[in-house]
């Protein structure tokens, strides 16, 4: 992902999202969480959302960081979606789509960075999610620094 993510195009994002959604539907899933963590620009978010709408699945679209940004933990993510756009996601597709924020979180990012990202997500009314592979003790140790 670190090598492929930065060179993906919005069309690649659309195709890969649509393929993953089709696989979920074929497996009998009716709801997914699209933890979209390669948003390089707004065009990538639009492509992902278009795939969700085109497939008609119920989903939470969680706006996430790009693979390039993952390699720069001190650089803050700029969410390119406004409260109005988030509201449009919430009310689009007959209520099938909701929006969230896919955070890099405490394990990968300094507190001064992820806390500002969380503040922004909260100001937009977005639920915050994050992957974590660290133990609670490791996270607590990281937060102390």
C-alpha positions in Angstrom: 0.0 0.0 0.0 2.8 2.4 0.7 4.1 2.1 -2.8 0.8 1.8 -4.7 -1.3 4.2 -2.7 0.6 7.4 -3.8 0.3 6.5 -7.5 -3.4 5.6 -7.5 -5.8 7.8 -9.5 -9.4 8.7 -8.6 -10.4 6.2 -11.3 -8.4 3.5 -9.5 -10.1 4.5 -6.2 -13.5 4.1 -7.9 -12.7 0.8 -9.4 -11.2 -0.7 -6.3 -14.0 0.5 -4.1 -16.6 -0.9 -6.5 -14.8 -4.2 -6.6 -14.7 -4.4 -2.8 -18.4 -3.4 -2.6 -19.4 -6.0 -5.2 -17.4 -8.7 -3.2 -19.3 -7.7 0.0 -22.7 -7.8 -1.7 -21.8 -11.2 -3.3 -21.0 -12.5 0.2 -24.3 -11.4 1.6 -23.3 -8.2 3.3 -25.8 -5.3 3.2 -23.8 -2.7 5.2 -20.1 -1.8 5.1 -17.7 0.6 6.7 -15.6 2.2 3.9 -12.5 3.1 5.9 -11.2 5.2 3.0 -7.6 5.8 3.8 -6.1 6.9 0.6 -7.8 10.3 -0.1 -5.1 12.3 -1.9 -7.6 15.0 -2.9 -11.3 15.7 -3.0 -11.5 13.8 -6.3 -10.6 10.6 -4.5 -13.4 11.1 -2.0 -15.8 11.8 -4.8 -14.8 8.7 -6.6 -15.2 6.5 -3.5 -18.6 8.1 -2.8 -19.7 7.6 -6.4 -18.9 3.9 -6.1 -20.9 3.5 -2.9 -23.9 5.3 -4.6 -23.6 3.4 -7.8 -23.7 0.0 -5.9 -26.5 1.1 -3.7 -25.1 -0.4 -0.5 -25.7 1.0 3.0 -22.3 2.3 4.1 -20.4 4.6 6.4 -17.8 6.5 4.4 -15.0 7.4 6.7 -12.8 10.1 5.2 -9.2 9.2 5.8 -5.6 10.1 5.2 -3.5 9.3 2.1 -0.8 6.7 2.1 1.6 9.5 1.4 0.5 11.4 4.5 0.8 8.2 6.6 4.6 8.5 6.0 4.5 12.0 7.4 3.0 11.6 10.9 3.7 15.3 11.9 1.8 16.7 8.9 -1.8 17.4 9.7 -4.6 16.0 7.4 -6.7 18.7 5.7 -10.2 17.4 5.5 -11.6 18.8 2.3 -15.3 18.3 3.2 -17.5 20.9 4.9 -20.4 20.4 7.2 -22.8 21.0 4.3 -21.1 18.3 2.2 -21.2 15.9 5.2 -24.9 16.7 5.4 -25.3 15.9 1.8 -23.6 12.5 2.3 -25.9 11.8 5.2 -29.1 12.7 3.3 -28.0 11.1 -0.1 -28.9 7.8 -1.5 -32.1 7.5 0.5 -30.2 7.7 3.8 -28.0 4.7 2.9 -24.7 6.7 3.3 -23.4 8.2 6.4 -20.0 9.9 7.0 -17.2 9.5 9.5 -13.5 10.3 10.0 -10.8 7.6 9.6 -8.1 8.8 12.0 -4.5 7.8 12.0 -4.8 8.0 15.8 -2.6 7.8 18.8 -0.4 5.0 17.7 0.9 6.6 14.5 0.7 10.3 15.0 1.9 12.8 17.6 -0.8 14.0 20.1 -0.7 17.6 18.9 -1.5 16.4 15.4 -4.2 13.8 15.9 -6.0 15.9 18.6 -6.4 18.8 16.1 -7.7 16.4 13.5 -10.2 15.0 16.1 -11.3 18.5 17.0 -12.0 19.3 13.4 -13.9 16.0 12.9 -16.0 16.7 16.1 -16.7 20.2 14.9 -18.2 18.7 11.7 -20.3 16.2 13.7 -18.3 13.2 12.3 -17.8 10.0 14.3 -14.1 9.1 14.6 -12.7 5.6 14.0 -9.2 4.3 13.9 -7.3 1.1 13.3 -5.1 0.0 16.2 -2.7 -2.8 16.6 -1.1 -1.6 19.7 -1.8 -2.7 23.2 -3.5 -0.3 25.7 -0.2 -0.1 27.6 1.6 1.0 24.5 -1.0 3.6 23.7 -0.9 5.0 27.2 2.9 5.1 27.1 2.8 7.0 23.8 0.3 9.5 25.2 2.6 10.4 28.0 5.4 11.6 25.6 
